[in-house]
Amino acid sequence: MAAPPVVDLPLVDERLAQDLATGLAQVEKLLRSSVESEDAFVTETSKHLIEAGGKRFRAMLVLLAAQFGSPDAPGVVPGAVVIELTHLATLYHDDVMDEAPVRRGSPSANARWDNTVAILTGDYLFAQASEILADLGADIIRIQAQTFSRLVRGQIRETVGPRDQDPVRHYIDVLADKTGSLIATSGRFGAMLSGASPDVVARLTSACEAIGVAWQLSDDLLDVASESAESGKTPGTDLREGIPTLPVLYVLSGDDPQDARLRELLSGPVAEEDVEEALRLLRANPAMDRARAELVSWADRARADLSGLPDIPARAAYLALCDYVVERSG
């Protein structure tokens, strides 16, 4: 019998599920204590998104990667907290840039307080992550710095647009930097801090980056293919906001006369009265199949790396995650 899901992801071994649940409880405890301050207001703003929930997906990947070494090694849980703090800090900043009023079903920090408080809170979380990093060694600090560089570079490239680069290539590169880099470091930290072999570290780093890109591509497809908000995403959200996801970029790069109306609709934010028409046309367009093929190719990259790992329940869980990422896209 399959184990119950941890953070809504498929697992195939009950003992592994229990180990991850125990590890995530330790992560949660350290995560909360790491942002506490003598200033009650700083503590309140810092815990705002922590208490709003979240799947702790990246922290779970750290713990899962640690299964290939010594999962109880002392640096594993702190490493997972560093990853989660980094992710949370980027969310505070993202909400300011996007002027987002809601995050995880609660008012965003910028909406509850203001942009300045949200930005400074994100900076505080980065600082707290750095303090934990100081005890994990120079190699881990260097990797975190390189990861943060990629995160910022991806955000800058997304902000300024493709310029002279092919829009589709630019988009994939942005996904790899903004999302794939931190998920790659999640796998890398877990493997390194548990004492896994260099080959295992390299394979998990590469596989996790591919999983991160695949996850974002599946979100692109969900925004179009989902028939309701039951998937966790309201259909057409990206279209309404004028976000050029992969299927949209494929349509806009084409010149088929039959797609003229769809290209017109997708040339900017889609008006509310046109969303249903845009969704109907896009769902029937070959661009969706092309985007699915790109998603599958990234999942297959991850599987290729994972296939060389030791045959333990954690490998089966990673492979099941690859299947899940593809299947969730519809």
N, C-alpha and C positions, 0 to 999 in steps of 0.2 A: 504493500500500500504506500502511495506517495506521501511524503511528509507535507504538513501544512505549509503554505507559502510564507516566506519571510519577506517583508516589505513588498508584498504583492508580486513576487517573482517566483518562477517555478523551481522547485528543488526536487531531487529524486532520492534523497537519503534522510531518514528521520534523525539520525544522530548528528548529521551535518546541520540540519535545520536547528536543532537544539543548541549546538555550539555557536552558531551565528546569532541566535536569539540572545544567548548569554553575553556574547561579545558586544552586541548592539546595546544591551542594557548598560554595560560598562562604558561604552562610548557616550551614551546619553548622559550618564552621571558626570563624566569628566567634561563633556561639552558644556553643560550648564555651569559647573563650578569654574570653568576657565574664563568665563565672561563676567563673573561677579566682581564688583568694584566697591570701594568704600563710598563711592557716590551712588546713591540709590537711583538717580535718574539714568546714569550710564548703564547700570545693571538692567533697568527696565527697558531701555531702548535696545540693548544688546540681546536680551532674551526674547524680544518681540517676535522675531521670525522663528526662533527655536521653538517657542511655545505654540506657534501657529501650525506646527506639525512638519510634514515632509517625510519622504520615504527613507531618507538616509541611504540612498542608493550607492553613492560613492563610498561611504564608510563601509557598507556591506561588501563592496568589491575589495576593499583593503583586507577585511577579515577573511573573505573567500580565498584571496591570493595567498594569505598566510598559511592556509592549509597545506601548501606545498613545502613548507618548512616546519618550524615550531610555532604553532598558532598562539601559544601562551607566552611567547617571547615578550619581554617587558616593553619594547618599543612599538608593538603592533597597535594597541589601542590608542596611545598618543598620536601615532601616525594617522590613524583614521580620524581623530579629532582635528588634526591640522587640515586634512582634506576637507572636512565638513565646514570648518570655520572659513576656509578660503572660499568655498562655494557660497556660503551664506553671505560673506562680505560682498561678493560680486552681485548677489541679488539686491542688496541695498543700493548699490550703485546703478544697476540696471534699471531699477524702478524709477530712479531720478531721471535717467536719460530717456526712458520711455514714458515718463509722466504717468506711470501706472497707479491707479487708485487702490487696487486690490492685489494681495499676494497670499496664496494659500488659503483663500476664503476669508481673510481678514484685511482690514485697512492696511495698506503699505505704510512703511515708516514715514515716507515723505508726505503721505496723505494725513496720517495721524498727527505728525509734528510738522516738519517742513524739510525742504531739500537739504539745508545745511546740516541738520541733525542726522538725516539719513546718510549723507556722505561721510560725516565724521564717525558715525557708528560703524560703517563699513571699514573705515580706516582702523578703528579700534580693534575690530575682529582680526584684521590682517596682523596687527601688532601682537595680539594675544597668540595667534598661530605662530608667529616668529619666536615668541618666548618659549613655546613648547619645542619648536624645532631646534633650539639651541642645545637641548639635551640629547638630540638624536644623531649628531655627528655631522661632519663637514660635507660628506657626500649627499646626505639627505637635504641639507640646507641648499646646496648647489642645485640639486634637482628641482626643489621648490622654486628657487629663483628663476630657473629656466622655464618652468611651467607658468609662473606668473607673467613672465615676459611674453609667452605665447598667448595667454589669455588677453592681455592688453593689446597685443598686436592684432589679434583677431577682432577685437572690438573696434579698434581704429579702422581696420580694413573694411569692416561692415559699415561703419559710419561714413567713410568717404566714397564707398562704392568701387566697382571694378576698374574704373578709368580705362586704361588701355588693355586690360586683361579680358579674356573670354569670360562672360558673366557666369556661365556654369562652372568653369574651373575656379573662378574667384569664390563662388558660393561654397563649393566643396572645401576649399582651403580655409575659409572662414569657419566652417563647421569643425574642421579638424583642430583649429586653434582654440576656438571659443569653448567647444564642448569636449572634443576628443582628447585634448591635452590633459585636462584634469582627471578624466576617467582613466587615461593611460597611466598617469602618476598614481592613481589609486591602486591599480594592479602592481605597479612597480614598487611602491612603498610596502605593500603587504608582503610581497615576495622578498624584498631586500631585508626588511626588518625582522622577518621570520628566519632568515638565514638560508633561504632557498638558493639553489645553484645559479650561476650566471646565465645558463641557457634557459632555465625556467623564468628568471627575471626578464630576459629579453623577449621571450614568447608571450608572457602575460602583458608586458608593456605594449607590444604591438597589437595583440588581440583586443585589449581593452580600448585602445584608441579606435580601432575599427568598429567595436561595439558602440562606442560613443557617437561616431558619425552615423552608423546605421540607425541608432535610436532617434536622432534628429530627423533623419530622412523618413522614418516611419511616422513621426509627428507631422511631417509635410503631407503625407498621404492621408493620415487620419483627418486632417483639417478639411479634406475634400471628400473622402470616401465615407466617413461616418455619417450615418443617417440621423443621429441624435446626439445629445450631450452625454449619453450613458458611457461613452468611452473616456469621459473626463475632459473632453474638448468640444466646445460648441462648433458645429460645422460652419466653415466659412469665416472663422475668426481672422485668419491671416489675410484673406481676401478683403475683408472690411478695413483692415489696417494698412492695406497696400504693401504687405510684406511679400517680396518676390521669392517664394519657395521654389523647389526644384521643378515640379510640374508646370508652374507658371513660367519659369524661365525657359523651359523647353518650348512652350507655346509661343512665347514672345520672340524666340530665336528663329521661328519658322516663317514661311511665306506662303503656305497653302491658302488659296483664296477661300476655301471652305471654313477656315478659322478666322476670317476677318472680323466677324462679330465678337468672337471670344477674345481676340487680341485687343479689340477696342475696349471691352469690359475690363480686361486685366492690365490696361495701360497705367492704372493708378489705383487708389483705394476704390473698391467696388461699392457703389451706393446701395443702401439697404434694400431698396426696391428691385435691384438687379442681382442680388446675391443668389437667389434661387435659380435664375437663368444661368448665371455664371457657373454654379455648381453642377447643374445638369449638363451643360456643354463640356465642362472640364472632365467630369466623370466618364464621359463617352469618348474623350480624346485620347489618341495614342500616347500622348505625353505621360499619362498615368502609368502605362505599361513600361515606358522608358524609365520613369522614376522608380518603379518597383524593381526593375532589373538592376538599377544602380544600388538600391538598398540591398538586394540579394548579394550583389558582388562584394559589398563591404562585410556582410555577415559571413560570406564564404571565406574572405580573408581571415577573419577571426577564427573560423573553424580550422583553417589550415595551420595556424599557429598553435591552436589548442590541441590539435591531434598529436603533436609531438610531446605533450606533457605526460607525466606519470598517470597511469590509469587509476585514479582515486575518485571518490564521490565528488570532490570539488571540480574535477574536469568535466564530469557528467553535468554538473550544475551549470558550468559556463556554456557548455554546448546546448543545454536546454534553454539558456538565456538567449543564445543566437536564434534558436527556433522561435522563441517568444517574441523577439523584436520584429521578426518578419511577419509572424502571424497576427500581431496586434494591429498591423497596418491595414488589415482587411484584404 
